Amino acid sequence: MKFLLTYFLIQATIRITLSNSISPRIAYGDIAEPGQFPYHVLFKIDDDYGYNWCGGVLLSENYILTAGDCLEIGNPRKAYLGITNISDASENIVRLSIDPETDFILSPNGKLGLVKINQNLKFSDFIKPAILTDLTLTQENLQGKYATLTGFGVPLTRHADTSKFLRYIEIPIVSSDICEKSYPYFFDNTFLCASSAEGKSFCFGDQGGPLVIKDSNDQNIVIGIAYAQGYCGDTKSPGTYIRLTSYLDWIKKTMNLK
């Protein structure tokens, strides 16, 4: 019963966060350099309290992938590509207008969402897509590998609501057994987990951020999307991510990929 209540509290917190404008935080993250993570997308969500953020990942010139709640609850109308500083007016940044009525596509279970890009998008050193994972990257192959999570926010050591900068953390993928022990009432093979033992984690408002590994050719492979964390900087419970191998058929069909 204790774990069941924890699960529902996590789900409730995720939704309350988006509606209460609690800003995303990459806990204890480092500041990214311009062009370091050219696949990261920032969604601006307007709400009754001002605005909020969600993360996403550029997959092609036509599509951005994010968490379903960012679209279903957040209802964003603006996306920013090539951005590492929210105060930057650089020409390297592309600002997209989004129409929730026509540009959102949710997965059948609502966990993931694709956003259509309805304008000509040119890639640059600051804007490049990540490569979608494939079925060879199983949990067994990923376990112990370090992955990078990106997002906007502040380290927990500072007292502020937002950060101007894109931050990142590097965290190891942990086994399914560790995940299941931490979240026994909702963890299944559509999720993967990464350690937060050093306090490095994401906060609830940072949903949709991409979890990425490097392949042997130094290419960025997106393997997961930030989903739920016990709390910001939690050192006991791993962060949970939507495992993209479980959604490859839907993603490829929606994007008209072979």
Secondary structure, 3 states (H helix, E strand, C coil): CHHHHHHHHHHHHHHHHHHHCCCCCEECCEECCCCCCCCEEEEEEEECCEEEEEEEEECCCCEEEEEHHHHHCCCCCEEEECCCECCCCCCCCEEEECCHHHHEEECCCCCEEEEECCCCCCCCCCCCCCEECCCCCCHHHHCCCEEEEEEECCCCCCCCCCCCEEEEEEEEEECHHHHHHHCCCCCCCCEEEECCCCCCEECHHHCCCEEEEECCCCCEEEEEEEEECCCCCCCCCCEEEEEHHHHHHHHHHHCCCC
